[in-house]
């Protein structure tokens, strides 16, 4: 029996929207590196890139101010591959492109490669290990991820071909910079997420037993003000409810928290306590371009 997809959980990460100063250059990078395909849209200033459904929305913002990296925002968007073989094949592709990697880690639950796009937005490309092999917390509640050096040579040795990401690639999780981990944790648990693991200045949360759909940290952003308007980088992440009941419950929690920015049928936009925007959608609703 195969493990359930993280997108089959009651509430999961579905897409990320970025403000970028160079739309064509940034879009081309994601297309070449990850094999994401552009979808037709109504506005030349906005481009949606798809893998297993729309994954990345790029909004042209030539006057956006660059991030310092010390304010709340995106730490990385994590693209989940179907299996380890796909990760090995992609790593050969990235090497052939001459892409500079920023890290490669074995987390116990997954093997992960880290880099960034031309505008400094963090990217993780990873493959999960079977859930039966995930290291568990000593008390049986949650998991016990770790960070060890990934054996890149061993991973590349299993490759059978070279190429960008295959069919079935999706966003597995979104990792955010925040200004207050306890406040962020309280917010996301109010939406029905469980804390799967805490690390110094970081928390990892999910539904459905996944290792994490959302992570938050203050490794560089602790004590910073809320995310200001007008920055390049994260505009919003999309959390997708698997069914109308989950959507209604999460929407009610957002309304009670007083963070709602916009609401329509099957759609709600809000902000977390650090000013990171999120969009709540319903899986049965058509994807937004």
C-alpha positions in Angstrom: 0.0 0.0 0.0 1.4 3.4 -1.0 1.6 6.3 1.4 -1.1 8.9 1.0 -0.2 12.0 -0.9 0.3 15.1 1.3 -2.3 16.8 -0.9 -4.9 14.3 0.2 -4.7 15.7 3.7 -7.6 17.8 5.0 -5.6 21.0 4.5 -2.5 21.1 2.4 -0.1 23.5 0.6 -1.1 24.0 -3.1 0.6 27.0 -4.7 2.7 30.1 -4.0 2.4 33.5 -5.6 5.5 35.7 -5.9 6.0 39.3 -6.9 9.0 39.4 -9.3 10.8 42.3 -10.9 11.8 40.3 -14.0 8.8 38.2 -15.1 10.3 36.7 -18.2 13.6 35.8 -16.7 12.2 34.3 -13.5 9.5 32.3 -15.4 12.2 31.0 -17.8 14.3 29.9 -14.9 11.5 27.8 -13.4 10.6 26.4 -16.8 14.2 25.3 -17.5 15.0 24.1 -14.0 11.8 22.4 -13.0 10.0 21.8 -16.3 7.0 23.8 -15.2 4.7 24.7 -18.0 3.1 28.1 -18.5 -0.7 28.3 -18.5 -2.6 30.9 -20.5 -3.9 33.7 -18.5 -5.9 36.9 -18.9 -3.1 39.4 -18.0 0.4 39.8 -19.4 1.6 40.9 -16.0 0.8 37.6 -14.4 2.0 34.1 -15.3 1.0 30.8 -13.8 3.4 27.8 -14.0 2.0 24.3 -13.6 3.2 20.9 -12.7 0.6 18.7 -11.2 -1.8 21.6 -11.4 -1.0 25.3 -11.0 2.0 25.5 -8.6 3.6 28.9 -9.0 2.0 32.3 -9.8 4.4 35.0 -10.8 3.2 38.7 -10.8 5.3 41.3 -12.5 6.2 44.0 -10.0 9.2 45.9 -11.6 9.1 48.5 -8.8 8.9 46.1 -5.9 11.6 46.6 -3.2 14.0 43.8 -2.7 13.7 41.8 0.5 16.4 42.0 3.1 15.8 38.5 4.3 15.2 39.7 7.8 11.5 40.5 7.5 8.7 37.9 7.4 8.2 36.2 4.0 9.1 33.1 2.1 11.9 30.9 3.4 11.4 28.4 0.5 8.8 26.8 -1.7 9.3 23.0 -1.5 8.6 21.0 -4.7 7.8 17.4 -3.9 8.8 14.8 -6.4 7.1 11.4 -6.7 10.1 9.3 -5.6 13.9 9.1 -5.0 14.6 8.1 -8.6 12.9 11.3 -9.9 15.1 13.3 -7.5 18.2 11.7 -8.7 17.3 12.3 -12.4 16.5 15.9 -11.6 19.8 16.4 -9.8 21.7 15.3 -12.9 19.6 17.9 -14.9 20.4 20.7 -12.4 24.1 19.8 -12.6 24.0 19.9 -16.4 22.5 23.4 -16.2 25.3 24.5 -13.9 22.9 25.5 -11.2 24.5 26.5 -7.9 23.1 24.5 -5.0 22.9 26.1 -1.6 22.6 22.9 0.4 21.7 19.2 0.3 20.3 17.5 3.4 19.0 14.2 4.6 16.1 15.0 7.0 15.2 11.4 7.8 11.7 11.9 6.4 13.1 13.1 3.1 16.1 13.9 0.9 16.2 17.6 -0.1 18.2 19.9 -2.4 18.2 23.6 -1.8 18.8 26.6 -4.1 17.2 29.9 -5.0 15.7 31.5 -8.1 17.4 34.6 -9.8 15.5 37.0 -7.4 16.6 35.2 -4.3 13.4 33.2 -3.5 14.2 30.0 -1.8 13.5 26.6 -3.5 13.6 23.1 -2.1 13.3 20.1 -4.3 12.8 16.9 -2.4 11.5 13.3 -2.3 9.9 11.7 0.7 11.0 8.4 2.3 8.2 5.9 3.0 6.3 7.0 6.1 7.1 3.7 7.9 10.8 4.9 7.9 10.2 8.4 9.2 12.0 8.9 12.6 9.4 9.4 15.3 9.5 11.5 18.5 10.4 9.6 21.6 6.9 10.2 23.1 5.2 8.9 20.0 3.7 12.3 19.1 5.1 13.8 16.0 8.3 13.2 14.1 12.0 13.7 14.7 13.4 15.3 11.6 17.2 15.9 11.6 19.6 17.6 9.2 22.6 15.5 8.0 24.7 15.8 5.0 23.1 14.2 2.0 25.1 11.7 0.0 24.9 13.4 -3.4 27.1 10.9 -5.1 25.0 8.0 -3.8 21.8 9.8 -4.9 23.1 10.6 -8.4 24.2 7.0 -8.8 20.6 5.7 -9.0 19.6 8.0 -11.9 18.4 6.4 -15.1 18.0 9.5 -17.1 18.4 13.3 -16.9 15.5 15.7 -17.0 13.4 18.3 -15.2 10.7 17.4 -12.8 8.3 14.6 -13.8 4.5 14.3 -13.9 3.1 14.2 -10.4 5.4 17.0 -9.1 3.5 19.2 -6.6 4.2 21.6 -3.7 4.7 19.5 -0.7 5.2 22.3 1.8 5.8 26.0 2.2 8.4 27.3 4.7 7.9 30.8 6.0 9.9 33.4 7.8 7.9 34.8 10.7 8.5 37.3 13.5 7.1 35.2 16.4 7.0 31.4 16.3 4.5 30.9 19.2 2.1 33.4 17.5 2.4 31.7 14.1 2.0 28.3 15.7 -1.1 29.4 17.5 -2.5 30.7 14.2 -1.9 27.6 12.1 -3.1 25.2 14.8 -6.3 27.3 15.0 -6.8 26.3 11.3 -6.6 22.6 12.3 -2.9 21.9 11.8 -1.0 19.8 14.3 2.5 20.6 15.5 4.7 17.8 14.2 8.0 19.0 15.5 9.6 22.0 17.2 13.2 23.1 16.8 14.9 26.1 18.3 13.1 29.1 16.7 11.1 26.9 14.3 7.9 24.9 14.1 6.6 22.3 11.6 2.9 21.8 11.2 0.6 19.6 9.1 -2.7 17.8 8.8 -3.3 14.2 7.9 0.0 13.0 9.6 2.3 14.5 7.0 5.7 15.7 8.3 4.8 19.3 7.5 2.7 21.3 5.1 3.7 24.6 6.7 6.9 25.5 8.6 7.7 28.8 10.3 11.1 30.1 11.6 12.7 33.2 13.1 16.3 32.2 12.3 16.9 35.6 10.6 13.5 37.3 11.2 12.9 37.1 14.9 11.6 40.3 16.3 11.1 41.9 12.9 7.9 43.9 12.2 5.1 42.5 10.2 5.8 42.0 6.5 5.5 45.4 4.8 3.7 46.0 1.6 5.5 46.6 -1.7 8.2 44.0 -1.3 9.3 41.5 -4.0 8.9 37.9 -3.0 6.0 36.3 -1.3 2.5 37.7 -2.1 0.6 34.7 -0.8 0.6 30.9 -0.3 -2.4 28.8 -1.1 -3.8 26.3 1.4 -6.3 24.0 -0.1 -9.1 22.3 1.8 -9.9 18.8 0.6 -13.7 19.1 1.2 -16.4 21.7 1.9 -16.5 20.8 5.6 -12.8 21.5 6.1 -13.1 24.7 4.1 -16.0 25.9 6.2 -14.1 25.1 9.5 -10.9 26.8 8.4 -12.8 29.8 7.0 -14.6 30.2 10.3 -11.3 30.1 12.2 -9.9 32.8 9.9 -13.0 35.0 10.4 -12.8 34.6 14.1 -9.1 35.6 14.0 -10.0 38.9 12.2 -7.5 38.4 9.5 -9.8 38.2 6.4 -8.8 40.3 3.4 -11.2 39.1 0.8 -13.9 36.4 0.6 -15.9 34.9 -2.3 -17.4 31.5 -3.1 -14.8 28.8 -2.4 -12.1 31.4 -1.8 -10.9 33.4 1.2 -7.8 35.5 1.6 -6.2 36.4 4.9 -3.0 37.2 6.7 -1.1 35.3 9.4 0.2 37.3 12.5 3.4 38.2 10.7 1.6 39.6 7.7 2.3 36.6 5.4 -0.8 36.4 3.1 -2.6 33.1 2.5 -5.4 32.0 0.2 -7.8 29.3 1.3 -9.3 27.4 -1.6 -11.5 24.4 -2.0 -10.2 21.4 -3.9 -13.3 21.0 -6.0 -13.2 24.6 -7.1 -11.4 25.5 -10.4 -7.8 26.6 -9.9 -7.2 30.3 -10.0 -5.0 31.6 -12.8 
